[in-house]
Amino acid sequence: MMPHVLTRSLDRSATIFLAVVAAVGILIPLSNLLLPAGSMFQVPTYLVALFGKYVCYAILALSIDLIWGYCGILSLGHGAFFAIGGYAMGMYLMRQIGTRGVYANPILPDFMVFLNWKELPWYWYGMDNFWIAMLMVVLVPGLLAFVFGFLAFRSRVTGVYLSIITQAMTYALLLAFFRNDMGFGGNNGLTDFKDILGQSISAPGTRASLFAASAIALALAVLACSMIVNSKLGKVMVAVRDAESRTRFLGYRVEYVKLFAFVVSAIIAGIAGALYVPQVGIINPSEFDPANSIEVVIWTAVGGRGTIIGPIIGGILVNVGKSYFTGAFPEYWLFALGALFVVTTLFLPKGIVGLIGQYRAATTRREQHDRDAPTPQQVEAGVDPQPRPAE
């Protein structure tokens, strides 16, 4: 039953993409761990962490595409779910430091000792257990998305108004997490991580494992999103995107369809945030910045919204460009990003994947035309290459 469902859900491009992800997820860690340093085929540890960050961004872009590309929900605050998942992972990593912190307190993280906290806040209980922390990575973003989405979609808030209140949500969380009395490290956030699952977080083997875990998460996210959008529910999501009032008139509970997509998207974003934090080594309130959420929308638009592969390509390519521009021309990066979005909106409304699809369609039409065109011999003999049936 499951192979049949997967076959029906995955098209040829998605299948090829999953094969590429699997190959990259295996080859890069093996190259880093098995090949000697200095080899032209050896991927340095710092690049493994950088590539892992790109993969996490790709998962985040895919989560935006699920709601924007297929359900018409433009969220400008999706970075909030990414950051919450990151904070859940950061809390687990902080609890693993133990007596190796500056103040050598076995229970309280260093920032709590510095701020003269006397005991661990209740919401930190159990976060020293990996599986409880991972449950929070999924549960907290999903619960927040459920409450927010239920209130917004039940009230039929749509369009630009929904985009504004999602941006207001993430900005409110930004201000809250900046406060020292919230118990999340204030402006400095959570950092100075030591171990994950008993392994040094800076060891090459751990870095390679985190990259492989990110690649697996991306593959699973692609599978999950493909199964959703190619199901009957996915067809209803597209109907909601294209004609919400008509879909509601046909008897569908549009608010429930939107709520399902919004919650699933938030969970995917939270998982991306949890994988992101141990690879970059820090999580702070700047991840809630609304500008980050807007940037994710740009990645999705550049790659091609309404496709599974497009946002992933856009997320990776834009961030590779960001890494280059912020190093070579740091003062011009924001101008380049804005110009990229304007060019995409005006000339590439379907993004990179849409452009490739248009090229392939044009090539197919040209080949079909060439096949149907009469050969010189047929023209000379006066033969019609497509004879019409007798009337």
C-alpha positions as CSV (number, residue, x, y, z in Angstrom):
1,M,0.0,0.0,0.0
2,M,2.7,2.5,1.0
3,P,4.8,2.0,-2.2
4,H,1.7,2.6,-4.3
5,V,1.0,5.8,-2.4
6,L,4.6,7.0,-2.8
7,T,4.6,6.2,-6.5
8,R,1.3,8.1,-7.0
9,S,2.6,11.1,-5.0
10,L,6.0,11.5,-6.6
11,D,6.5,12.7,-10.1
12,R,9.7,12.1,-12.1
13,S,11.4,15.3,-11.0
14,A,10.7,14.7,-7.3
15,T,12.0,11.2,-7.6
16,I,15.2,12.4,-9.2
17,F,15.6,15.1,-6.6
18,L,15.2,12.6,-3.7
19,A,17.9,10.5,-5.3
20,V,20.2,13.5,-5.4
21,V,19.4,14.4,-1.8
22,A,20.2,10.8,-0.7
23,A,23.5,10.8,-2.7
24,V,24.5,14.2,-1.2
25,G,23.5,13.1,2.3
26,I,25.8,10.1,2.0
27,L,28.7,11.4,0.0
28,I,29.4,14.7,1.8
29,P,29.7,13.1,5.3
30,L,31.8,10.2,3.9
31,S,34.1,12.7,2.0
32,N,34.6,14.7,5.2
33,L,35.3,11.7,7.4
34,L,37.1,9.2,5.2
35,L,39.3,11.3,2.8
36,P,42.5,12.8,4.1
37,A,42.7,16.5,4.7
38,G,44.0,18.4,1.7
39,S,42.5,16.0,-0.8
40,M,40.6,17.8,-3.6
41,F,37.6,15.6,-2.9
42,Q,37.6,16.1,0.9
43,V,34.8,18.4,2.1
44,P,36.2,20.4,5.1
45,T,34.2,20.3,8.4
46,Y,33.3,24.0,8.2
47,L,31.7,23.5,4.8
48,V,29.8,20.5,6.1
49,A,28.2,22.8,8.7
50,L,27.6,25.5,6.1
51,F,25.9,23.1,3.7
52,G,23.8,21.8,6.6
53,K,22.6,25.3,7.3
54,Y,21.6,25.7,3.6
55,V,19.6,22.4,3.8
56,C,17.8,23.7,6.9
57,Y,16.9,26.9,5.0
58,A,15.7,24.7,2.1
59,I,13.3,22.9,4.5
60,L,12.1,26.3,5.8
61,A,11.4,27.5,2.2
62,L,9.5,24.3,1.5
63,S,7.3,24.9,4.6
64,I,6.4,28.4,3.2
65,D,5.6,26.9,-0.2
66,L,3.1,24.4,1.3
67,I,0.9,27.3,2.5
68,W,1.7,30.0,0.0
69,G,2.2,28.1,-3.2
70,Y,-0.6,25.5,-2.7
71,C,-3.0,27.2,-0.3
72,G,-2.6,30.9,-1.0
73,I,-1.6,31.8,2.6
74,L,1.2,34.4,2.5
75,S,2.8,34.3,5.9
76,L,5.3,37.0,6.7
77,G,6.0,35.6,10.2
78,H,6.9,32.0,9.5
79,G,10.4,32.6,10.9
80,A,8.7,32.5,14.4
81,F,8.1,28.8,14.1
82,F,11.6,28.2,12.8
83,A,13.0,30.2,15.8
84,I,10.8,28.4,18.3
85,G,12.0,25.0,17.1
86,G,15.5,26.3,17.4
87,Y,15.0,27.5,21.0
88,A,13.6,24.1,21.9
89,M,16.8,22.5,20.6
90,G,18.9,25.2,22.3
91,M,17.3,24.5,25.7
92,Y,18.3,20.9,25.4
93,L,21.8,21.8,24.4
94,M,22.1,24.2,27.3
95,R,21.0,21.6,29.8
96,Q,23.8,19.3,28.4
97,I,26.5,21.8,29.5
98,G,26.2,21.0,33.2
99,T,29.2,21.9,35.3
100,R,31.3,22.8,32.3
101,G,29.8,26.2,32.2
102,V,31.5,29.4,33.5
103,Y,29.7,29.2,36.8
104,A,29.8,25.3,37.0
105,N,26.2,25.1,38.1
106,P,24.9,21.6,37.3
107,I,21.3,22.8,36.9
108,L,21.1,26.4,35.9
109,P,22.6,27.7,32.6
110,D,25.2,30.4,32.9
111,F,22.9,33.2,31.9
112,M,20.5,32.3,34.7
113,V,23.3,32.3,37.3
114,F,24.5,35.7,36.0
115,L,21.0,37.1,36.3
116,N,20.7,35.7,39.8
117,W,18.0,33.2,39.1
118,K,17.5,30.8,42.1
119,E,15.8,27.9,40.4
120,L,15.1,26.5,36.9
121,P,11.8,27.8,35.3
122,W,9.1,25.2,35.0
123,Y,9.2,25.3,31.2
124,W,12.8,24.1,31.3
125,Y,11.9,20.9,33.2
126,G,12.6,17.8,31.2
127,M,14.5,19.7,28.5
128,D,17.6,17.7,29.4
129,N,15.9,14.7,27.8
130,F,16.5,14.6,24.1
131,W,13.1,13.0,23.2
132,I,11.2,15.4,25.3
133,A,13.0,18.3,23.7
134,M,12.2,16.9,20.2
135,L,8.6,16.5,21.2
136,M,8.6,20.2,22.1
137,V,10.2,21.0,18.7
138,V,7.1,19.6,17.0
139,L,4.4,20.4,19.7
140,V,5.1,24.0,20.5
141,P,5.2,25.4,16.9
142,G,2.3,23.2,16.0
143,L,0.2,24.4,18.9
144,L,1.0,28.0,18.3
145,A,0.1,27.6,14.6
146,F,-3.1,25.9,15.6
147,V,-4.3,28.6,18.0
148,F,-3.2,31.5,15.7
149,G,-4.6,29.8,12.6
150,F,-7.9,28.8,14.2
151,L,-8.6,32.4,15.4
152,A,-7.5,33.9,12.1
153,F,-9.1,31.5,9.6
154,R,-12.3,31.2,11.6
155,S,-12.6,35.0,11.4
156,R,-11.9,34.8,7.6
157,V,-8.8,37.0,7.8
158,T,-7.2,36.7,4.4
159,G,-4.8,38.4,2.0
160,V,-2.7,41.3,3.1
161,Y,-4.5,41.4,6.5
162,L,-3.3,37.9,7.3
163,S,0.2,38.7,6.2
164,I,0.2,41.7,8.5
165,I,-0.9,39.9,11.6
166,T,1.6,37.0,11.0
167,Q,4.3,39.7,10.9
168,A,2.9,41.3,14.1
169,M,3.0,37.8,15.8
170,T,6.6,37.3,15.0
171,Y,7.5,40.8,16.0
172,A,5.7,40.4,19.4
173,L,7.7,37.2,20.0
174,L,10.9,39.1,19.1
175,L,10.2,41.7,21.8
176,A,9.2,39.0,24.3
177,F,12.4,36.9,23.8
178,F,14.6,40.0,24.1
179,R,13.5,40.3,27.8
180,N,15.9,38.8,30.3
181,D,13.0,37.7,32.6
182,M,11.6,35.4,29.9
183,G,14.3,32.9,30.8
184,F,15.7,32.4,27.2
185,G,19.0,34.4,27.5
186,G,17.6,37.7,26.5
187,N,19.5,39.6,23.7
188,N,22.4,37.0,23.8
189,G,20.1,34.0,23.4
190,L,21.5,30.5,23.9
191,T,25.0,29.5,22.9
192,D,28.3,27.9,24.0
193,F,26.9,24.4,23.4
194,K,29.1,21.4,24.2
195,D,27.4,18.1,23.5
196,I,24.5,16.6,21.7
197,L,23.4,13.0,22.5
198,G,26.7,12.6,24.4
199,Q,28.9,13.6,21.5
200,S,31.0,16.8,21.1
201,I,29.0,19.2,19.0
202,S,32.2,20.4,17.3
203,A,33.6,17.0,16.4
204,P,33.7,16.2,12.6
205,G,31.7,13.1,13.1
206,T,28.9,15.0,14.9
207,R,28.9,17.7,12.1
208,A,28.7,15.0,9.5
209,S,25.8,13.3,11.3
210,L,23.9,16.6,11.7
211,F,24.3,17.2,8.0
212,A,23.0,13.7,7.2
213,A,20.1,14.2,9.6
214,S,19.3,17.5,7.8
215,A,19.3,15.7,4.4
216,I,17.0,13.0,5.8
217,A,14.7,15.6,7.2
218,L,14.6,17.4,3.8
219,A,13.8,14.1,2.0
220,L,11.0,13.3,4.5
221,A,9.6,16.9,4.2
222,V,9.5,16.5,0.4
223,L,7.8,13.1,0.7
224,A,5.2,14.5,3.2
225,C,4.5,17.6,1.1
226,S,4.2,15.6,-2.1
227,M,1.7,13.2,-0.5
228,I,-0.4,16.1,0.7
229,V,-0.5,18.2,-2.5
230,N,-1.1,15.2,-4.7
231,S,-4.0,13.9,-2.5
232,K,-7.6,14.9,-2.7
233,L,-6.9,17.4,0.2
234,G,-4.1,18.9,-2.0
235,K,-6.6,19.5,-4.8
236,V,-8.9,21.3,-2.3
237,M,-6.0,23.4,-1.1
238,V,-5.3,24.5,-4.7
239,A,-9.0,25.3,-5.1
240,V,-8.9,27.4,-1.9
241,R,-5.9,29.2,-3.3
242,D,-7.5,30.0,-6.7
243,A,-11.2,30.5,-5.7
244,E,-11.8,30.5,-2.0
245,S,-15.4,31.8,-2.1
246,R,-16.4,29.2,-4.7
247,T,-14.7,26.4,-2.8
248,R,-16.6,27.5,0.3
249,F,-19.8,27.6,-1.7
250,L,-19.3,24.0,-2.8
251,G,-19.5,22.9,0.9
252,Y,-15.8,22.6,1.9
253,R,-14.7,23.8,5.3
254,V,-12.1,26.2,4.0
255,E,-10.9,27.2,7.4
256,Y,-10.1,23.6,8.3
257,V,-8.2,23.1,5.1
258,K,-6.1,26.2,5.8
259,L,-5.6,25.3,9.4
260,F,-4.3,21.8,8.5
261,A,-1.8,23.3,6.0
262,F,-0.7,26.0,8.4
263,V,0.0,23.6,11.3
264,V,1.9,21.1,9.1
265,S,3.9,24.0,7.7
266,A,4.7,25.3,11.1
267,I,5.9,21.8,12.3
268,I,8.2,21.5,9.3
269,A,9.6,25.0,10.0
270,G,10.2,24.0,13.7
271,I,12.1,20.9,12.7
272,A,14.2,23.0,10.3
273,G,15.0,25.4,13.2
274,A,15.9,22.5,15.5
275,L,18.4,21.1,13.0
276,Y,19.8,24.6,12.3
277,V,20.8,25.5,15.9
278,P,23.5,22.8,16.6
279,Q,25.1,23.5,13.2
280,V,25.4,27.3,13.7
281,G,26.0,27.1,17.4
282,I,23.6,29.9,18.6
283,I,20.0,30.9,18.7
284,N,18.9,34.4,19.7
285,P,15.9,36.7,19.2
286,S,17.2,38.0,15.9
287,E,15.8,34.8,14.3
288,F,12.3,36.3,15.0
289,D,13.1,39.4,13.0
290,P,10.2,39.9,10.4
291,A,12.8,40.6,7.8
292,N,14.0,37.0,8.0
293,S,10.5,35.8,7.2
294,I,10.2,38.1,4.3
295,E,13.5,36.8,3.0
296,V,12.2,33.2,3.1
297,V,9.3,34.4,0.9
298,I,11.8,35.7,-1.6
299,W,13.6,32.4,-1.7
300,T,10.3,30.7,-2.4
301,A,9.4,33.1,-5.2
302,V,12.8,32.9,-6.8
303,G,12.7,29.1,-6.9
304,G,9.1,28.9,-8.0
305,R,6.2,28.7,-5.6
306,G,3.5,26.1,-6.2
307,T,6.2,23.5,-6.9
308,I,7.9,21.1,-4.4
309,I,11.4,21.4,-5.8
310,G,11.4,25.2,-6.6
311,P,11.6,26.6,-3.1
312,I,14.3,24.2,-2.2
313,I,16.4,25.4,-5.1
314,G,15.6,29.0,-4.4
315,G,16.5,28.7,-0.7
316,I,19.9,27.1,-1.5
317,L,20.9,29.4,-4.4
318,V,19.9,32.6,-2.7
319,N,21.8,31.7,0.5
320,V,24.9,30.7,-1.5
321,G,24.7,34.1,-3.1
322,K,24.2,35.7,0.3
323,S,27.3,34.0,1.6
324,Y,29.3,35.3,-1.3
325,F,27.9,38.8,-1.4
326,T,28.1,39.4,2.4
327,G,31.8,38.5,2.3
328,A,32.8,40.3,-1.0
329,F,30.3,43.2,-1.1
330,P,28.5,43.4,2.3
331,E,27.1,46.8,1.7
332,Y,25.4,45.7,-1.5
333,W,23.7,42.5,-0.4
334,L,20.3,44.0,0.5
335,F,20.2,45.9,-2.8
336,A,21.0,42.7,-4.7
337,L,18.3,40.8,-2.8
338,G,15.7,43.5,-3.5
339,A,16.7,43.6,-7.1
340,L,16.4,39.8,-7.3
341,F,12.9,39.9,-6.0
342,V,11.8,42.7,-8.3
343,V,13.3,40.9,-11.4
344,T,11.6,37.6,-10.3
345,T,8.2,39.3,-9.8
346,L,8.3,41.1,-13.2
347,F,10.0,38.6,-15.5
348,L,10.0,35.3,-13.7
349,P,6.6,35.0,-11.9
350,K,6.9,31.2,-11.8
351,G,10.5,31.3,-10.6
352,I,13.5,29.2,-11.8
353,V,11.5,26.0,-12.0
354,G,8.8,27.7,-13.9
355,L,11.3,29.1,-16.4
356,I,12.8,25.6,-16.9
357,G,9.3,24.2,-17.4
358,Q,8.5,26.9,-20.0
359,Y,11.7,26.1,-21.8
360,R,11.0,22.4,-21.9
361,A,7.4,23.0,-23.1
362,A,8.7,25.3,-25.9
363,T,11.3,22.6,-26.9
364,T,8.6,20.0,-27.0
365,R,6.4,22.1,-29.2
366,R,9.3,22.9,-31.5
367,E,10.2,19.2,-31.8
368,Q,6.5,18.4,-32.5
369,H,6.4,21.0,-35.1
370,D,9.5,19.7,-36.7
371,R,8.1,16.2,-36.8
372,D,4.8,17.3,-38.3
373,A,6.5,19.6,-41.0
374,P,6.7,18.0,-44.5
375,T,10.1,16.7,-45.6
376,P,11.7,18.1,-48.8
377,Q,10.8,14.9,-50.5
378,Q,7.1,15.2,-49.5
379,V,7.0,18.8,-50.7
380,E,8.5,17.9,-54.0
381,A,6.0,15.0,-54.5
382,G,3.1,17.1,-53.3
383,V,2.3,14.7,-50.4
384,D,0.3,16.0,-47.5
385,P,2.1,14.8,-44.3
386,Q,-1.2,15.0,-42.3
387,P,-3.9,13.9,-44.7
388,R,-7.4,14.8,-43.6
389,P,-10.0,12.0,-43.4
390,A,-12.6,11.9,-46.2
391,E,-15.8,13.7,-45.3
